[in-house]
Amino acid sequence: MRFINSLSTSSLMQSVLLALLSVALLASCSTAPSSNYSTTQTRSEPSLNSADKDIVDLVNLNNKGANNSLSDIAGNTDKRNAYLEQAPQRLANVPAAVLAQYQQAINAMKNQQWQNANSLFDKVIAAQPQLSGAYVNKAIIAINQQALTEADILLTQAIKANSSNPYAHQIKANLARQQGQYAQAEQGYITALTLWPQYPQAQLNLAILLELYRGKLLQARQFYLAYLTNQPDDEQAKRWLAGVEIKIKRAGLTLNTNGAG
C-alpha cells in the first residue's frame, strides 16, 4: 500500500524551523513517527503522523482559480507561494514575547514534548488568535497522538482563522482521505494547490488519490508529472507514474505524451 505523503520519515524528523529575515518565522516542525506506522511508503494509506515544514500564518489571499479544472490546476506553472512571501507583513505586529513562545513550542515539538508544546501554543492562541499556524501545529501533535477527531477540529479552526493557509488544507485533506471522504480530500488538495500551485506534497497526494480512489487516471498522471517537475529525483514517484500510464493504456484511454491527459 502507498502512503499519501511524499516525505520520508527520516526527512520529516529532520525538518527544521526556517528563519525569515531577523524575525522568528511561525513554522511547524515535523513530528516523530508513531510506532504504529511503517517507514516504508505504500500505495493506499496516508501518513498522518507527519506534516510539511515551514507552516506559517500570513495574510489572507484571494482564492483565485478555485473553479478551474483539474487540468488547469495541474498545468499551472506559477511557482510563487504568496502565502510565504507575505510572512513579514503578518508577523510585523506580533509581539516579540509571542514569537518567543512560538519558538519554544516548536523546540518542544522537535523534542516530542507534546504537553509542553501544546501549552505554549495555547498561550500563543490566547494572545494572537488570528494566527492559524498555532492551530496547525496543535493538530500535528494531535495526529501524533492518534487524536484524529481533535486534529480535524483544530485544522478547521486554522482554516477559519486564515482560509489561505495551504498547509492546513493539505493536512485536513489527508485526514479526510483516511476517513474515506475521498471527494472532500480531493477538494482539500485542490484548494491547497490553488493557494500554492507548485506545492509538491499536495501534487503527489492528489495524484495518488485520483489514481487509486477517484478513478481519474488521466488527471492523476498530470499531477504525477507536475510533482516530478518539482521533485525529478523521486524514483518511487516515477514508478507510480509508469504504473498509472499502464492503467491508462489498458483502459483504452488516449495518452498524450506531451504531458497533458
N, C-alpha and C positions, 0 to 999 in steps of 0.2 A: 504494500500500500504506500501511497505517496503523501508526505506531509504537505499541506498547503502553506508553505513558507519557504522562502528562498535562502534564509540564513541558517548556517550550520550551528549546532550547539556550541562548538568551540568559539566561533566568531561572536556569537551572542554574549558569551561570558566575558569577551574581551572588549565589548563596546564601551566607549568612554565618553565623558561629557565634553562637548565642543566648547571652545572659547570663542566669543564673538566680540572683537574689539577689546575694551577693558571691562566689559560688563559680563557678569556671570549669566550664561545662557540657560534658560529654563529648559533643560534637556532631560530626557529619561535615560536611565541606563537599562541595558537588557538584563534580565534576571537569570539566575542559575537554573538549570534544568531540574524538573521534578523527576524523581526516581521512577515514576510511572510511565515515562516516555522514553522511547528508544532514541538514540542519537543518529540513527540512520534515516535519511529521507525516504518516505514511502509514497504510494500513489493515491491514498484516499483520505488519510486523516490529517487534520490541521495541527500544527504545533501551536498550542495556545499558551505555552509556558515561555513565550518569547515575545519580543516586540522590537520595533525599529528604534535605532538610536536617533539622537538629535530631535526629540519631540519637544517642540516649543509652543508657546501660546502667543499668537500675534493678532494683528488687526483682522477683522472680517474682510473677506474678499467677495467680490461678486461671483456668484456661482454660474459663470457663463458656460454655455455648451452642454448643459445638463440634459438637453433633449436630443443631442447628437446621436447618430447611430454608433453601434459598436465599431464599425469600420472606420468612422471618422475619429473616434477616440483612439483606436489603435494606431492610426496613421498620424496622429498629432505629434509633430516633431519639436514642439516648444519645450525647451529644456529648463525654462525658468520655474523656480518654486518661489513665487512671490510671498508665500506664507513665511518662509525662512528669511527672505530678503528684507522683510519689514520688521524683523525682530527688534532692532534698536528702537523703533517707534513705540512698540508695545511695552518695552521694558524701561523706557526712559523715566517714567514716573513711578516705577515700582521702588519702594524704599529699600535701601541697602540691607537693612535688617531682614527683610523678607527674602531677598536674594540669598543672603547668607543661610537662612533656614532652609531654603530650597536646595542649596549646595550640600548642606548637611544631610538632608533627606536622600539626595542622590548617593552620597557616600555610604549612607546606611543601607540603601538598596544594594549597592555593589558588594557589601559585606553580608548580605542576606539578613540584615537586622530589620525584619519586616515590621515588627511592632513599633520600633523607634522611628522608622521611616514613615509609617502611617501617621503617627502622632505629629511629626514635623509637617507633613503635607496638610494635615488638618489645620495646623496653625497658619500655613500659607493661605489656605482657602478662606479661613476666618478673616484674614487681613486683606486678601485680594481675591474675592470670589469669582471675578471675571476671568481669571487665568485658568484656561482649560487644561494646561499641562499637568497640574497637580492631580486633577481627577483621573487623567490618563495613567499617571504613574500609580495611583492607588488601585486602578483597575488591573494593572500589570501585577501588582502584589497579590490582589485577589485571585487572579488567574494562577499564579504560582501556588496558591494555597487551595486550588481547585474550587474556589467560591465563584462559580461562573455566573450565577444569577446576580450576585453583588457586583461583579465586574461589568456586566451588561448595564446595570443601573448607573454605575459610575461613568461609563462611556456615554450614556445618554445625557448625563449631566455635563460632560465635557463638550458634547456637541451643542447642547443648549447654551453653554457659556460662549462657545465660538464654533459656529457651524462650518467654518472654513478650516478646521483642523483635519488635514487629510489622514493623519496617523490614527486619530480616534475612529474615523470611518473604516480604516483598514482593519484595525483590531476588532472592532464591532462586527465587521463582515466575517472575520474568522470565527467568532463566536456563533454567528448565525449559521455558518456552514456546518459547524459541529452539531448543531441542533437540528440539522436537516432543513433549514429555512433557506433553500437554495436561491429563490428569487430575491429574497431580502439580502442575501450575501452578495449576489450579483450587483444589485443596486448600490450596495456599500462600496464595493471595489470601483464601480463606475464613478461614484461621487468622489472617491479619493483621487482617481485619475483625472477627473475634471479639474480638481484643485491643483494637482501636480501631474501633468501629462507624462512625465518620464519617471514616475515612481516605480522602481524596479519590483519591489515586493508585491505591489498591487497588480502590476502587469502579469507576473508569473502566477499569482494566486487566482486571478481572473481567468487566465488561460487554462489552468487545471480545472477550475470549476466548470467552465464552458465545455471542456472536453469530457469530463467524467460524469457530470451531473445535470448538464443542461442540454446536451446533445447538439451543441452548436460547434461543429468541428472546424468549419472554415474560419469562424471568428476566433476560435481557440488558437488556431495556427497563427493568426495575425498577432495575437498578444504574445505568443511564444517568440515570434520574430522580433517584436518590439522590445521584449525583455532582453533577448540576446544581442540586440543592438547596444544596449547599455552594459550587458554582462557577457561579452563574447567568449569568455574563457570557461563558462559554466557547461562542462561536458555532460552533466546529467540532464540539463535542460535541452541540450542538443539531441540527446537520445529521446526525450519526451516529444520533441518536435518531430523527429523522424517517425515516432510511433503514431502521432496524430495524422501525419501525411499518409501513412499506410492505411489508416482507418478511412481517410477521405477517399482514397483511390478505390478501396473495397466497396465503399458506399456508392461509387459511381458518380461522385461529385467532381466538378471541374476544379483542378488545382492550378492556380495561376502562379507560375514560377517567378514572377517579378515581385512576389511578396503579398499581393492582395488575395483575399479569399475568393 
